[in-house]
Amino acid sequence: MANSISQKSYYKTLTGVGGAVLLLGAVLYFVSIKTLYDLPIIMMLVGLWITAQNGYKFSKSNDSAPEIVFNAKAFNNFITNYAIIIAMVVLVLIICFLQPRFMQVRVVLDIMTQSSTKLIIALGICFTLIIAGCDLSAGRIVGLAAVISTSMLQTADYGNRFFPDLAQLPLFIPIIIAILICMCFGALNGFLVAQYEMHPFIATLATSVIVYGSCSLYFDLPPNNSQPIGGVRPDFAALGQTKFFQEGRFPGISILIPIAAVVTVAIWFVLNKTIFGKNVYALGGNREAAVVAGVNVYATNLFIFILAAGLYGLAGVLEAARTAGATNQYGMGYELDAIAACVVGGVSLMGGIATVSGIIAGVFVFTIITYGLQFISVSPMWQQVIKGVIIATAVAIDMGKYRKKN
């Protein structure tokens, strides 16, 4: 006979677990064991998050809600759904054992900073995955935005200006121009998919080649002649390098983190609270049913790729600001990492299934694994092998879920 527990009791228990983790972290913090580095602070933050999240769910739950069942099937489903995250947690524990310095707030903030632009790209590409497509032009569009914005935002006294006679423009003008140009290429993707019913794989592959060629031609214009673009203005660099609350031992919070948070909330709202978002899920779940329900398939496809390209453009601008420069090679391969992060985060390649929280988890999984393996000096070649295994495993799990449903 299956064991079960009411949702109210379940969330109450988890709230208690979060409180216990918070309390233990506080105790370890005051004991001040140096070998633990910032682990007590991290434990307190994790405990606070668990307590707040489950405390909220506890306050909203009621006795009439379905009970949570604990049996072998439920356990197998849990392992299947969270296999990648469980593996990541195990890997993090191993890294912390091998290199205790990994347990620092600075490391956590570095991971969050590196995840910020990747998350924006993944949020853009998730729209194309929801409709059972993909977008192979994402990385090249990121590079295009980086090159265009940087070329118009150099200091007046820089020796190798892209446009020597260009006046100092307001910061937002080159950024808007870069993003709008990216959205034009997104419109090309959407037009090919919507008008000719071309598979997104082929349509975006063609656009990717066009974007890279166009970016390279622009990058090769005299007097630049394919030289890396540098000498960016301080106000532009500040968009990617500013840190808040940087004081004493605290390394500060990168401006990229709140920017990514705002974009994430906006995309969550679009997907969950707008008619367009519901149409995207409907189109990915069952195209024929969506057409019968009155969904404008042409307009939805077109806007999906335009919106996605706008997000890639924003990510490209932020990457250029973060690194204070750009080349036509920026963004190469970013689309593959974004697709992999989405799949790891539960976005189905069959379409119709995606959650913003899952995408966030997927991006963090990849960033933590990459950062952690570099931290303990694992060979880059082995890092690629491990990432490949993770991608294959995630896709296999996704296909397994699809087969079960059918």
N, C-alpha and C positions, 0 to 999 in steps of 0.2 A: 504494500500500500504506500502510495506516495506521501511524503511529508510536505506540509505546506504551512505558510505563515501569512498573516494578513499584511497588506501593504503598510499599514500604520505601524505595526510592530517591526517590520523589516526596516523601514526608514528610521525608526527610533533607534534600532540597534546600530545602524550605520552612523547615525549622529553621535551615538556614544563612542563608537570606534574612533571617529574623527576627533572627538574631545579628548580621548585617551592619547592619541598621537600628539595632539597639541600640548597636552600636559607633560608628556614624556619629553618632548622637544624643549619645553620651558625648563624642566629639571636639568636636562643635559646642558642647557645654555648657562645656567647659574653654577653648575659644577665646573664648567670651563675646562673640558678635556681638549688639549691642543690638537691631538691627533685626529679629532673629529672635524676639524676646520669649521665650516659653516653648516654642518649637518643639522645641528639643533634648530637653526633658523629655518632651514628648508623644511624640516619636520613640522615646525609650527605653522608655516605657510600651507603645507599640504593638509595638515590637520584642520586648519581654519577653513580651507576650501571644502573638505569633505563634510565638516560640520554645517557650514552654511548651505551647501547644496542639498544635503539630505534633510537638514532641519526645515528648509523651505518645502520640500516634497512631503515631509511629515505633516506640516501644517495644512497642506492642501489635500491630503489623503483622507478617505472616510471608510467606514466599516463596510459599505456596500461595494467597494471596489473588488475586482477579482483577486483571489489569493495568489501569492507567489509560490510556485511548486518547486520542490527540491527532489529530483530523482536522477537516474542515470541519463535519461534523455536531455533533461535540462542542463545537466553538467556538461554533456557532450556539445550541446548547442553553445554554451558559454565558452568552452575551449575553442570551438570553431570560430566564433565571432570575435574573440579577443586573443587569438593565438599569436598574432604579430606583436601586440602590445605586451603580452606576457613574456614573449621572447626578449623584447626590448628591456623590460624591467630586470630580467635575469642578467642580460648583458651589462646594464648599468651597475648592478650589484657587483659583477665580476670586475668591471673597470674600477669601481670605488675600492675594491679589495686590493687590486694591483697598484692603483695610484690614488691614494686618499685625497690628494689635492683636487680631484674631480668634484669633491663635496664642497664647493664654494659658490657663494652667491654670484660672484663674477662669472663663473662658468655658466650658470643658469641664464644670466642676462645676455651673455655672448650667444648662447643657443637661441634665445628668443629674438635677438637682433638679426642673426643669420636666417632665422625662419620667416622674418617679416615680409620681405619681398617675395620669397618663395610661396608664402601663403597667398599673397595677392594674385600671383600667377595661377596657382592651383584653384583659387576661387573663380577665376575667369574660365579656366579650361573645364571645370566641373559642369558648366552649362552644356558644353558640347558632348560630354560623356553621358549626361542625363538623357540626351536624345539618341543614345547608342551610337555616337559618332566619336570624333576626336579632333584635335587641332595641332597639326604638325608645324604650323607657322608661328606658334607662340614665342619660341626662343628668338627667332629672327626678328619678330616685331619688337621684342624687348630691346634687342641690339639697335634697331632703327631709332627707337625713341631716345635711347642713350646718346647716339651719335648726333641726332638733330638738335636735341636740347643743349648738349654740351657745346656744339659748334657755335651757338648763338649766345652763350653765357660765359664767355671768357673775359678776363680782365683787360682793360684798355692798354696796359703797358706790357702785355705778354708778347714775347718776341715772335712767336709763330701762330698768330691769330688765324682762324679759319676764314673769317671775313674781316680783313684789315680795316675797312672803312665803315663797318657797321656801328651805328650808334649804340650806346648802352641802353638796352631795352628794359622795361619793367620785368621783373622776374617771372611773372605769371604768363606773359605773352609767348615766349619760346616754349614753355611747358605745355600750354594749351595747343600751340601749333603742332608740337610733336605728337601729342595724344590724338588730335584730330586726324593727322596723317595716318596714324596707326589704325584709327577707326575706319578710314577709307579702305584700307586693306582688309579689315574685318568685314566691311560691306561687300567686298569682292568675294570673300569666302562664302558669305551668306547668300549672295546672288547665285553663285555657281551651284550651291546646294539646293536652294529653293527653286530657282528657275529651271535648271536642267536635271534636278534630282540626282546630282552627282554625289557619290559617296564622299563624306567629309574627309576621309583619309586621302583620296586623290585630290580633291579640291584644295585642301590646305597644304598638301605637299607641293602642288603647283604654285600656290601663293607664296609658300616659304622660299622657293627658288627665286621667284620674282622679287620678293622683299630683300633677300640677301644680295641679289644682283644690283638692285636699285640703291641699296645702302652702300655697297662697295663703290658704285659709280660716284655717288655723292661724296663719300669719304676720300675719293681719289682726286677730287676737284683741286685745281691749283688755288692758292699756294700750298695747301696742305699736303697733297700728293701722298695720301695713304699713311701719313705720320700719326701716331697716337695723339689724340686731342687732350691737351692739358691746360693748365692755367685758368681753371674755372673761378668764377667770382665767389667771394666768401659767402654771399647770401644764398647762392645756389648750393655750395658745399654744406652749408648749415642745415639744409633740408635732409641730409643723410648722416650728418656727423654730430649734430647737437645732442648733448646729454643733459638730462634733468636730475636735480638732487645729487649732483656730483660733489661729495664733501667727505673729507677724511678718508677712511678705508672703503667707503661705499663708492663703487665705480661709476654710478650714475645709470639712468635709464635712457636708452637711445630713443630719439624722436621717432624712429621707424616703428617702434612697438606700439605707441598710441595711434599712429597713422594706420597701421595694419589692423588694429582693433576697431577703429571707426569703419574701415572698409568691410571688415568681417560682419559687423552689426548691420551695415547697409545691405550686404548681400543676403544675410539671413532674412532681413525684412522683405527683400525682393522675392526670394524663393518661397517664403512662407505666408506672406501677408498681401501679396498682390495677385491680380488676375493673370499677369504675365507669368509669374512664378508657377501658378497652378497649371497654366497652359504648357509650360516647359515639361513639368512632370507628366502631364496627360499625353503629350506628344511622345515622350520617351517610353511611357508605359504601354500604350496601344495607339498607334498612329491612326488606324481606321476608326476606332472609337472616338478619338479626339476630333477627327473630321466630322463625324456624325453629330458630335456635341457642339459643333459650331466654332471650333478653334481655327483661327486663321493661320494655317500651317506656313504659308509663304512669309507672312510678316513675322511670325514667331522665330522661324529659322534665321531670317535676316537679322533681327534684333539680337538674337543670341550671339552671333559672331561679331556684331558691332560692339556689344557690351563687353564681350570677352577681350577683344582687341584693345578697347579702352583701358581695361585693367592691366593688360600686358604693357601698354604704353606708360601707365602710371608707375608700374614696377620698374620699367627701364629708366625712367627719369630718376627714380629714387636710387637705383643701383649706380647710376652715373654720379649722382650727388654724394653717395656714400664713398665711392672710390676716387672722386674728384678727377674723373677722366673717362674716356671711352675710345673704343676701336670698333671696327666693323665685325669683329669676332665676339663681341659681347652677346650674351644670351644663348650661345651655342649649346644645344643639348638640354636647355632649361625645360623644354616642353616634355621631355621624357621623364625627368625628375618629377614634374608636376603631375603627369598622368599616373606615375607610379605611386606618388603620395596619395592621390585621390583613391586609387584602387586599394591601397593598404588601409585607407580610412573608410572603406566600406562603400564607395561609389561603384555601382555595378556596371560592368562593361555591356551588359544586356540592356541597359537603359532604365529610366524610371525610378531609380533608387539612389539617393544621396542625402547626406546631412552635413550641415556646416561644421558641427562638432566633430564628426568623423574626419572631415577634411583637415581640420586643425590637428587632430591626433595623428593623422597620416604624415603631415608635414613635419611635425615634431619628432615622430619616429625616425624618419630619414635623417633629419638634422642631428638628432642625438646620437644616432649610430655613426654617422660620418665624423662628427666632432669627437665622440668618445674614442673611436678607433685611431684617429689622428693623435689624440691625447696620450694614448699608450704606445704610440709609434708603430702601429701596424702598417705594413707595406701598402701603398696605394693600390697595388695589383690585387692584394687580398681584399681590400675594401670593395673593389669592383665585383669580385666574386661573391662576397657576402651580400651586397646590394642586389645582385642578380638573383641569388637564391631567395631573397625576401620577396622580390617582385614575382618570381615564378610561383612561390608559395601562396602569395596573396591572390593571384589570378586563379590558381587551382582551387582555393577555398571559395572564391566567388563563383566559379563554374559549378562547384559542388552544390552550393546553395541553390543555384538556378535549376540544376537537375532535380533536386528534391522538390522544388515547387511545381515542377512539371511531371 
